[in-house]
Amino acid sequence: MSNAKSHTLASRALRLATLRIAIVCICAGTVSYFLNHSALEKAVRLQLSLSTGEVLQRESLPFREVKDLERNFLAEFHRIDSMPDARPPLVRDFDAIFYRHQDGSYTQRPGLFEGEPLQDGRKFPGIVSDLCTGRPAKR
């Protein structure tokens, strides 16, 4: 009977050791999982942030280019507009390209979009322009 008790005592000790090892493994696995999950999530967020920044820069480039073109155009326009001899030809060009309506708005002359030439032979196919006046543009 003492043999049966020692067998039971040994198996009980073995079961307790197995249970303790299992609990330690489960705890270590859980901690490892959450640490790895956190590290992966942090890396993915960082990559997403970098990727979003790159996309933002790439997608905003055309808008910056348009803004630069507009700034350059306005500087050139102000330079030319400040020259007294340049004004009459610009007014003639404006009148040749645009037609003023009764409401004060301007549209390009019919046929310009289709490629019909102006009186001096210049063509502007595929370009559309409409101007609305009456109120100064806000900046």
Secondary structure, 3 states (H helix, E strand, C coil): CHHHHHHHHHHHHHHHHHHHHHHHHHHHHHHHHHHHHHHHHHHHHHHHHHHHHHHHHHHHHHHHHHHHHHHHHHHHHHHHHCCHHHHHHHHHHHHHHEEECCCCCEEECCCCCCCCCCCCCCCCCCCCCEECCCCCCCC
